[in-house]
Amino acid sequence: MTSQAPSALPTRAPLLIGCAAGFSGDRTDVAGPVVDTLIARLASGLPGQRAFLIFETLAERTLALAQLRRRTDPEAGYEPLLDAMLRPVLATCLAHGIRIVSNFGAANPRAAARHIARMARELGGPVPRIAVVEGDDLSAPGHQALLHETLGAAMDGLRIVSANAYIGAEPIAAALDAGAQIVVCGRVADPSLTVGPAMSHFGWAPDDWDVLGRATMAGHLLECGAQVCGGYFADPGYKDVPGLDNVGFPIAEIAADGHCTIGKSEGTGGFVTEATVKEQLLYEVHDPAAYLTPDVVADIGDAQVQAVGDDRVALGGVRGHARPTHYKVNVCHEGGWLAEGEISYAGPRAEGRARMAADVLRQRLAGLDLRVDLIGAISILADDAGRALAATPDGGARDVRLRVAAAHADRAQAERLGREVMALYTCGPAGGGGVRTALTPRLNTLSCLLPRERVPVGFAMVEAAA
């Protein structure tokens, strides 16, 4: 590790934070317009104004998949699209003082930091000051006893793939205060990617609950990328959204009191309206009066959403309460095998033939619990036990794809499904085609809570030459 110069002192000038990814696998051509908009607003903004670019690239299973990649390559395990996402804007961000915070470190933040350093050298510029946030990864053998204290017998016999605590914004803020230009995280809570920069920028205390609650909801509006700009909102004829093929990504302007205004990248499609903000505000919120995060318990019970211009919506009325005493931890473990098979039937009596094929498979695959879906007739509204399918009469659909799936601990048993679906080609019923089969290792998840003091967190600066 190396010491770095501290960042500038906290300021009252508004903070700009743009989001360029809402999940692993998001579009890789969206960061440019976000960065261009940030640069333009910095040029016309107040003295002391700063800007950040965040990439949110983790979901509940993403870390387990990253750990599996790291098992085969010690230098892997971070966001696979890191290069495609960051390379186009890295030099521009550094040249204009736009700092970057992301959880694209996944299961291997240090390797991600080394990759970014190499990227910067290849682009011909100086290597930025890069910090990695650590402490979330609890998958090492040394953590087994700690997890067992909470999960007890549920841990017996598990083959753990990943275990991660949802840590908060404080180590991000500390890294930025120490001069980091880029902060690479693993499993921090999604809104913390926004709260950390705000804490550093404004000098907020870690127990200033109201401002932390407001910044948390600003981060919540940003974290899913284009959703708040009309992406996930769009429903033609009911909620029409223009320019969805080039939908913009969001930018938040956060004031010193934590209140925010949400906009989007200039020159892009989509829109930011009161309706899009309200939908995203409630997205994945189990209790509007108590949205639990590691930084604060946010309260949007009295929140106010108001349009203040084209593609500009202000959020007010958010409160905050003392943060939880425990971190949430997700433990992903090996869960056997998932077998899937599909075959299509079309034309007269297609649905009847698909139902007959399903009956054949149930008899041939005795001992496996099958999930059966008739895609095009009934699928998304069905259930694993087949109750909805059994209660639904043959509707005479003429374009049906039969999908069957089964999970089993024994690979050989799971493999039976693919062979039997393939055999439907000639063993009947008539007219089946387009068979596809897959066998996938299954990941299961357990969740628990661990006292914060049992999960030490912090950051480390990465040597420029690493």
KEDRENZA-561490 format. One line per field, with one value per residue (C-alpha): x, y, z; residue in one letter. Coordinates in steps of 0.25 Angstrom, whole numbers. Example, Ala and Ser with C-alpha at 12.3 -4.5 7.8 and 13.67 -1.06 7.14 Angstrom:
BEGIN
X: 49 | 55 $
Y: -18 | -4 $
Z: 31 | 29 $
type: A | S $
//
This chain:
BEGIN
X: 0 | 4 | 0 | -8 | -11 | -24 | -36 | -41 | -48 | -63 | -72 | -86 | -87 | -96 | -91 | -93 | -94 | -97 | -100 | -94 | -99 | -110 | -106 | -95 | -98 | -104 | -101 | -86 | -89 | -96 | -85 | -81 | -93 | -94 | -79 | -82 | -93 | -86 | -74 | -84 | -91 | -77 | -73 | -86 | -87 | -83 | -69 | -66 | -75 | -71 | -76 | -75 | -78 | -84 | -86 | -95 | -92 | -96 | -108 | -110 | -104 | -94 | -83 | -85 | -83 | -71 | -65 | -66 | -58 | -48 | -46 | -41 | -33 | -28 | -28 | -42 | -55 | -58 | -68 | -66 | -70 | -61 | -52 | -64 | -71 | -59 | -49 | -57 | -58 | -46 | -37 | -48 | -52 | -38 | -35 | -48 | -47 | -59 | -56 | -62 | -68 | -73 | -75 | -70 | -59 | -69 | -61 | -47 | -46 | -31 | -30 | -40 | -32 | -19 | -27 | -31 | -17 | -12 | -24 | -19 | -5 | -10 | -18 | -5 | -8 | -4 | -9 | -20 | -20 | -29 | -34 | -41 | -52 | -50 | -57 | -70 | -64 | -67 | -65 | -51 | -50 | -46 | -60 | -67 | -68 | -74 | -85 | -88 | -91 | -103 | -107 | -105 | -109 | -113 | -98 | -95 | -90 | -91 | -81 | -80 | -77 | -78 | -82 | -83 | -87 | -95 | -86 | -88 | -82 | -72 | -60 | -64 | -64 | -51 | -44 | -49 | -44 | -30 | -30 | -35 | -39 | -45 | -51 | -53 | -63 | -69 | -82 | -86 | -101 | -105 | -109 | -96 | -89 | -96 | -95 | -80 | -77 | -87 | -81 | -68 | -72 | -81 | -73 | -85 | -84 | -88 | -99 | -106 | -118 | -127 | -116 | -112 | -126 | -128 | -115 | -119 | -131 | -124 | -115 | -127 | -132 | -119 | -115 | -124 | -119 | -129 | -141 | -143 | -141 | -153 | -146 | -153 | -165 | -169 | -182 | -187 | -200 | -201 | -188 | -181 | -167 | -160 | -146 | -145 | -134 | -125 | -131 | -123 | -116 | -119 | -111 | -114 | -111 | -110 | -111 | -103 | -116 | -117 | -129 | -127 | -132 | -132 | -129 | -123 | -111 | -113 | -116 | -122 | -136 | -146 | -150 | -150 | -164 | -171 | -177 | -163 | -157 | -169 | -168 | -153 | -155 | -164 | -156 | -151 | -155 | -162 | -166 | -166 | -165 | -153 | -144 | -132 | -118 | -105 | -104 | -117 | -132 | -138 | -152 | -160 | -174 | -175 | -166 | -170 | -167 | -169 | -165 | -156 | -153 | -152 | -146 | -143 | -151 | -148 | -149 | -152 | -158 | -149 | -144 | -134 | -133 | -122 | -115 | -117 | -108 | -105 | -100 | -108 | -100 | -103 | -97 | -98 | -95 | -95 | -109 | -108 | -112 | -123 | -127 | -136 | -142 | -150 | -158 | -168 | -181 | -189 | -201 | -215 | -216 | -202 | -205 | -211 | -199 | -190 | -199 | -197 | -182 | -182 | -190 | -180 | -169 | -175 | -177 | -163 | -156 | -163 | -155 | -152 | -161 | -163 | -167 | -175 | -178 | -186 | -180 | -190 | -202 | -198 | -184 | -182 | -194 | -192 | -185 | -174 | -185 | -193 | -206 | -209 | -206 | -215 | -226 | -225 | -232 | -226 | -228 | -225 | -212 | -206 | -191 | -186 | -173 | -172 | -162 | -159 | -149 | -144 | -134 | -126 | -114 | -109 | -104 | -107 | -122 | -123 | -117 | -129 | -137 | -129 | -129 | -144 | -147 | -138 | -145 | -159 | -154 | -158 | -165 | -176 | -185 | -185 | -178 | -169 | -156 | -146 | -141 | -131 | -126 | -117 | -110 | -106 | -99 | -110 | -107 | -115 | -115 | -116 | -117 | -114 | -110 | -96 | -93 | -86 | -74 | -71 | -69 | -57 | -57 | -47 | -40 | -26 | -19 | -13 | 1 | 2 | 11 | 3 $
Y: 0 | 14 | 27 | 37 | 52 | 55 | 60 | 74 | 79 | 77 | 87 | 92 | 92 | 82 | 68 | 61 | 46 | 39 | 24 | 16 | 2 | -4 | -19 | -28 | -29 | -15 | -7 | -3 | 9 | 18 | 24 | 33 | 42 | 42 | 47 | 57 | 62 | 63 | 70 | 81 | 83 | 84 | 95 | 103 | 99 | 105 | 106 | 94 | 85 | 71 | 59 | 44 | 33 | 20 | 6 | -3 | -18 | -28 | -36 | -47 | -58 | -50 | -52 | -67 | -67 | -58 | -67 | -79 | -71 | -68 | -83 | -85 | -73 | -65 | -52 | -53 | -52 | -37 | -31 | -38 | -25 | -16 | -13 | -10 | -1 | 7 | 8 | 18 | 28 | 25 | 36 | 46 | 44 | 46 | 58 | 65 | 61 | 51 | 41 | 26 | 17 | 3 | -10 | -17 | -23 | -34 | -46 | -40 | -25 | -25 | -32 | -21 | -10 | -16 | -17 | -2 | 2 | -6 | 0 | 14 | 11 | 6 | 19 | 27 | 34 | 34 | 22 | 28 | 26 | 13 | 8 | -5 | -7 | -20 | -27 | -32 | -46 | -56 | -68 | -72 | -84 | -75 | -70 | -83 | -83 | -69 | -73 | -86 | -78 | -71 | -82 | -94 | -107 | -101 | -100 | -115 | -121 | -109 | -106 | -91 | -84 | -69 | -62 | -47 | -36 | -24 | -14 | 1 | 15 | 18 | 11 | 17 | 31 | 28 | 24 | 37 | 45 | 39 | 43 | 32 | 35 | 21 | 13 | -2 | -10 | -24 | -26 | -12 | -9 | -2 | 11 | 12 | 15 | 28 | 31 | 29 | 40 | 49 | 47 | 50 | 62 | 69 | 64 | 57 | 49 | 35 | 37 | 49 | 40 | 50 | 53 | 39 | 35 | 45 | 41 | 26 | 29 | 37 | 25 | 16 | 24 | 23 | 8 | 2 | 10 | 13 | 8 | 22 | 28 | 20 | 7 | -3 | 7 | 6 | -1 | 3 | 8 | 10 | 16 | 21 | 25 | 31 | 27 | 14 | 9 | 20 | 21 | 30 | 27 | 36 | 47 | 52 | 66 | 64 | 77 | 78 | 75 | 62 | 65 | 62 | 65 | 53 | 56 | 48 | 49 | 59 | 55 | 41 | 35 | 32 | 42 | 45 | 49 | 48 | 35 | 28 | 34 | 28 | 15 | 14 | 20 | 8 | -3 | -14 | -6 | -15 | -4 | 10 | 15 | 6 | 3 | -4 | -2 | -3 | 12 | 16 | 12 | 21 | 26 | 31 | 31 | 46 | 47 | 57 | 56 | 68 | 71 | 84 | 84 | 75 | 62 | 68 | 63 | 67 | 57 | 63 | 59 | 47 | 44 | 35 | 26 | 19 | 9 | -6 | -13 | -24 | -27 | -35 | -47 | -56 | -70 | -76 | -91 | -103 | -108 | -120 | -119 | -112 | -119 | -112 | -117 | -110 | -114 | -107 | -111 | -103 | -103 | -110 | -117 | -112 | -109 | -123 | -130 | -121 | -126 | -141 | -139 | -134 | -146 | -155 | -148 | -149 | -164 | -167 | -158 | -164 | -160 | -146 | -134 | -127 | -113 | -112 | -99 | -98 | -85 | -78 | -84 | -84 | -82 | -70 | -72 | -86 | -92 | -103 | -113 | -111 | -108 | -96 | -104 | -116 | -106 | -99 | -106 | -108 | -94 | -99 | -90 | -93 | -89 | -95 | -98 | -108 | -106 | -116 | -114 | -122 | -120 | -132 | -134 | -146 | -141 | -155 | -154 | -139 | -144 | -153 | -141 | -136 | -150 | -152 | -138 | -141 | -155 | -148 | -145 | -158 | -165 | -155 | -148 | -143 | -131 | -127 | -119 | -109 | -117 | -110 | -116 | -111 | -116 | -105 | -106 | -100 | -89 | -88 | -77 | -75 | -62 | -57 | -45 | -43 | -32 | -21 | -22 | -36 | -32 | -22 | -13 | -4 | 0 | -1 | 7 | -1 | 1 | 8 | -2 | -14 $
Z: 0 | -2 | 4 | -4 | -3 | 3 | -5 | -5 | 7 | 8 | 1 | 1 | -15 | -21 | -24 | -38 | -39 | -52 | -53 | -65 | -62 | -54 | -54 | -59 | -74 | -76 | -89 | -90 | -99 | -89 | -81 | -92 | -92 | -76 | -76 | -86 | -78 | -65 | -72 | -78 | -64 | -57 | -67 | -64 | -49 | -36 | -31 | -23 | -30 | -33 | -41 | -40 | -49 | -43 | -49 | -41 | -46 | -36 | -33 | -23 | -31 | -38 | -27 | -27 | -42 | -40 | -30 | -39 | -50 | -40 | -36 | -50 | -52 | -40 | -48 | -52 | -43 | -46 | -55 | -69 | -76 | -68 | -80 | -90 | -79 | -74 | -85 | -94 | -83 | -73 | -79 | -81 | -66 | -61 | -69 | -64 | -50 | -50 | -40 | -42 | -31 | -34 | -29 | -42 | -33 | -30 | -24 | -28 | -26 | -26 | -39 | -44 | -39 | -46 | -59 | -58 | -55 | -68 | -76 | -72 | -76 | -89 | -91 | -90 | -77 | -63 | -54 | -45 | -30 | -28 | -15 | -12 | -2 | 6 | 17 | 10 | 5 | 16 | 7 | 12 | 21 | 33 | 33 | 34 | 49 | 49 | 39 | 46 | 59 | 52 | 42 | 51 | 45 | 32 | 29 | 31 | 18 | 10 | -2 | -1 | -13 | -8 | 5 | 5 | 15 | 9 | 15 | 14 | 10 | 20 | 14 | 1 | 7 | 14 | 2 | -6 | 6 | 5 | -10 | -18 | -32 | -34 | -23 | -26 | -17 | -16 | -9 | -4 | -3 | -17 | -11 | -3 | -17 | -16 | -1 | 0 | -10 | -3 | 10 | 5 | -3 | 8 | 20 | 26 | 39 | 39 | 48 | 41 | 38 | 30 | 20 | 19 | 17 | 6 | -1 | 0 | -8 | -18 | -19 | -20 | -32 | -39 | -36 | -47 | -58 | -69 | -61 | -55 | -69 | -75 | -78 | -69 | -68 | -83 | -87 | -101 | -102 | -87 | -83 | -96 | -95 | -107 | -112 | -104 | -114 | -108 | -94 | -85 | -72 | -59 | -53 | -39 | -34 | -18 | -9 | 4 | 11 | 4 | -5 | -19 | -33 | -44 | -58 | -70 | -80 | -91 | -105 | -101 | -102 | -91 | -80 | -65 | -60 | -47 | -51 | -54 | -41 | -33 | -39 | -36 | -23 | -19 | -26 | -17 | -4 | 6 | 15 | 11 | 25 | 28 | 16 | 22 | 17 | 24 | 25 | 30 | 31 | 20 | 22 | 9 | 16 | 14 | 1 | -9 | -24 | -32 | -47 | -47 | -62 | -74 | -70 | -56 | -44 | -30 | -18 | -4 | 9 | 12 | 26 | 32 | 45 | 52 | 43 | 46 | 56 | 47 | 33 | 23 | 18 | 6 | 5 | -8 | -9 | -19 | -20 | -30 | -44 | -52 | -65 | -76 | -89 | -99 | -112 | -121 | -126 | -137 | -145 | -143 | -129 | -125 | -110 | -109 | -115 | -105 | -93 | -98 | -99 | -85 | -80 | -87 | -80 | -66 | -68 | -74 | -63 | -51 | -39 | -44 | -40 | -53 | -55 | -68 | -76 | -89 | -94 | -103 | -95 | -80 | -74 | -66 | -58 | -55 | -43 | -40 | -35 | -48 | -41 | -51 | -63 | -59 | -56 | -69 | -81 | -95 | -101 | -115 | -116 | -130 | -126 | -113 | -108 | -97 | -86 | -75 | -64 | -52 | -41 | -35 | -26 | -35 | -49 | -55 | -51 | -56 | -70 | -72 | -75 | -87 | -93 | -92 | -98 | -110 | -112 | -114 | -128 | -133 | -121 | -122 | -122 | -136 | -141 | -130 | -134 | -129 | -117 | -108 | -95 | -84 | -71 | -62 | -48 | -38 | -28 | -15 | -5 | 10 | 17 | 31 | 39 | 46 | 56 | 49 | 59 | 54 | 40 | 39 | 27 | 21 | 8 | 3 | -8 | -19 | -24 | -37 | -42 | -38 $
type: M | T | S | Q | A | P | S | A | L | P | T | R | A | P | L | L | I | G | C | A | A | G | F | S | G | D | R | T | D | V | A | G | P | V | V | D | T | L | I | A | R | L | A | S | G | L | P | G | Q | R | A | F | L | I | F | E | T | L | A | E | R | T | L | A | L | A | Q | L | R | R | R | T | D | P | E | A | G | Y | E | P | L | L | D | A | M | L | R | P | V | L | A | T | C | L | A | H | G | I | R | I | V | S | N | F | G | A | A | N | P | R | A | A | A | R | H | I | A | R | M | A | R | E | L | G | G | P | V | P | R | I | A | V | V | E | G | D | D | L | S | A | P | G | H | Q | A | L | L | H | E | T | L | G | A | A | M | D | G | L | R | I | V | S | A | N | A | Y | I | G | A | E | P | I | A | A | A | L | D | A | G | A | Q | I | V | V | C | G | R | V | A | D | P | S | L | T | V | G | P | A | M | S | H | F | G | W | A | P | D | D | W | D | V | L | G | R | A | T | M | A | G | H | L | L | E | C | G | A | Q | V | C | G | G | Y | F | A | D | P | G | Y | K | D | V | P | G | L | D | N | V | G | F | P | I | A | E | I | A | A | D | G | H | C | T | I | G | K | S | E | G | T | G | G | F | V | T | E | A | T | V | K | E | Q | L | L | Y | E | V | H | D | P | A | A | Y | L | T | P | D | V | V | A | D | I | G | D | A | Q | V | Q | A | V | G | D | D | R | V | A | L | G | G | V | R | G | H | A | R | P | T | H | Y | K | V | N | V | C | H | E | G | G | W | L | A | E | G | E | I | S | Y | A | G | P | R | A | E | G | R | A | R | M | A | A | D | V | L | R | Q | R | L | A | G | L | D | L | R | V | D | L | I | G | A | I | S | I | L | A | D | D | A | G | R | A | L | A | A | T | P | D | G | G | A | R | D | V | R | L | R | V | A | A | A | H | A | D | R | A | Q | A | E | R | L | G | R | E | V | M | A | L | Y | T | C | G | P | A | G | G | G | G | V | R | T | A | L | T | P | R | L | N | T | L | S | C | L | L | P | R | E | R | V | P | V | G | F | A | M | V | E | A | A | A $
//
